[in-house]
Amino acid sequence: MLHRRAFRRGLRDGAVLFVAVGGFGVAYGVLGVQAGLAPWLVVLASALVVSGAAQFAWVSLAAAGPGPVLLAVSGLALRHVPMSARVASLVGPQRLRVRLALAWVLVDETFGLTVAAARRGESDLVAYKAAVDVLLFSGWVVGSVVGAVLGGRFDPMVWGAEVFFAVLFVGLAAPLVRGRWDLAVVALAVGATFAATVLPEAWRITAAATAAAAAGVVLPDD
């Protein structure tokens, strides 16, 4: 019964992700087709990779060859190391198949909601994250399909998709800020983000996320 209630709460909290991430998936699908990728390949990548940042880097660098793509995607993927460690500590010991399922859709949005749920004292974080993952994954794949179908008939940048997604991140992070040390971590993350602009684009997110994670470990809780 507890896992069913936690799953329903995950569906409730994650409903916004289906729409928001779906919209961003449309942008990715359009850009992928415009970059010359086959629509089926664009959609398959969404189903298997489930990483907006990595997939946007892929479609942007596809013409440059596999080397730059692998370098960019590897740099972006490094932020999942501290994220996965944090989720593992929250859910505790689990069967291998459960841990693999939770890791498959380990993205910034589901991570933020899961951490917020843990702080609220959610009874079953596995069921909660599973529900959030289902909604995000569904929205991302559906959006990618729509974008791939639309192809060159839609310019996502005209609609400000990149700004909309940044606002989504801010909204997800806001509930996690509870005291002065959390604010300090946020300030350091923002500062690191601006400082990282001197780095190659693929490493900026990783550098800022690493700085914020290190600050979160060092600074005490309120």
N, C-alpha and C positions, 0 to 999 in steps of 0.2 A: 504493500500500500504506500509506503514512504517513497519508493522509487517512482511510482505513478504520479504522486503529487509533485515530486521534484521535476519529473519530465514535463508535466503541465506548466509548471512555473518557468521552465526553460523555454517552452514554446511561447509563453506570454512575453517573456523578456526578449526573446530572440526574433519576435515577429518583425520588428523594425529592420532587422538584417536582411530579411528576404527582399524587401523593397529597395533598401539602400544599396546593398551589395549587388542585387539584380541590376540596378541601374548602372553600376560601375561595370558589371559583366557585359552589358550592352556596348559600353564604350570600348572595352577590350575586344569584343567580337568584331566590331566595326574596324578598329585599327589593325587587327590581325589580318582580316581580308584585304584591307587597303595595302598592307605590307606585302601582299602577294602570297599569303599562306592559304592553303585549301581550307574551306569552311569546316570540313570534318576534322582536320588536324587542330584547328582553333578550339573546337568543342572538346575534342579528346584531351587536350592539354588541361582544360578546366576540370575535367572529371578526374584526371590522374594527379595533377600537380597541386591544385587548390591553393594557389598563391598569387594574388593579384600583382604584387610588386614584381615577383619573378617573371610572371607572364608578360607584363607590360615591358619589362626589360628585354625579354625574348623577342617580342614583335618589333621592338625598336632597333635591335641589333642583329636581326635575322640576316640582313644583307651583308653584314660584316663577317659572317662565318661562325663556326662552332666555338672557336677560341674565346673571342670576346663575350659570347653568350654564356659560356661556362664560367668565366671569370666573374661576370656581373651577377649571375644567379647564385654562385657560391658565396659571394660577399653578402648578398641580401639574406641568404639562408642562415648565416651565422647567428643572427639574432634569435633563432629558434632554440639555441642551446640553453640560454638562461630561462627562456619561456618554458621549455619542456621540463627543466629541472624544477621550476616553481610549481607547475601543474602536478608533477609526480609527487611532490611533497604534500600537496593539498589532498589528492585522492588516496594517497597511501598505497600499500601493497595491493596489486591487482593481477589477474591472470594476463598472460602475454597477449592474448587476442584482444582483451579489453584495452590494454595499454597501446597496442598498435592502432586500434580504432580511434582512440582519443588523440593519438599523434597525427593521424591522417589529416584531420581538419584543425590543426593547431595554427591558427592565424591570430592576428592582433585583436580582432573583434571578439572572437570566442574566448580568447585568453582574458581579455578585460572583463567580460561578463562573468566568467568563472571565478576570477579572483574576487570580484565584487560580491558574488553569491557566497563565497567562502567567508567573507568578512561579516555577512549577515547571518551566518550560522546555518547555511543550507544543509538539509539532512542527508542528501545523497548527491554529491557533486558529479558522480559518474553519469547518473541519469539526467541531471541538469545540463551538463555539457553536451551529452548526446543529443538532447533536444535542440539546443542552440546550434550544434554542428549540422543537424539535419536541415534546419531552416537556412543557414548560411550556404551550405553546399547546394541545396535546391535552387536558391535564388541566383547563385553564381553560375550554375550550369544553364539554367533557363535563360538568364540574361545573355550568356555567351551565345546560345543558340539564336536568340532574337537578333543580336548584333551581327552574327555571321550571315544571317539571312538578309538583313538590311544592307550589308556590304557598304558600297560607296555612296549610298543615298543619305547618309547621316554623318555629320561632323560632331563628335562628342565634345570637342574643345569649345565649340561655339556655345554649347549649353553649360559650360563651366563644370564639367564632371570632376575635374581634378580638385576644384575648390570644394565641391560638395563632399567629396570623400575625406578631405582634411577636416571639415566640420564634423563629420561622423566620428572621427577619431577623438576629437576634443570632447564630444558628448559622451563617448564611452569612458573616457579617462576621468571625467569630472566627478562621478560618484566615488572614485577611489581616493580622492583627496580629502583627508579627514583632519589634518593638523599641520603644525608648522613644519615638521620634518617632511611630510608629504609635499608641501609647497616647495620646500627646498629642493627635493628631488625633481619636481616639475621644472623649477627654474633652471637647474643644472641641465636638464634634458633639452630645454629650449635653447639655452646657451650653447650646448654641444651641437645642436642642430645647425645653428648659424655658423659655428666654428667649422663644422664639417663640410661647409660649402667649398673649402679649398681642396677637398679630396675628390677622387673620381666619383661620379654620380652613384655608381652601384654600391659604394662603401659608406655613403652618408648616413643611411638609416641604421646600418650596423654600428657605426661609430657612436651615434647619438644614443642608441638603445644600450650599448655596452656601458657608456658613461652613466646613464641613468640607473642601470642595474647595479653597477658598482657603488653608486651613491646610496642606493636603497639598502645595500648590505652593510655599508659602513655607518650610515646615520642611524641613531637609535629611534625606536618607536616612541610616540607620545605616551 
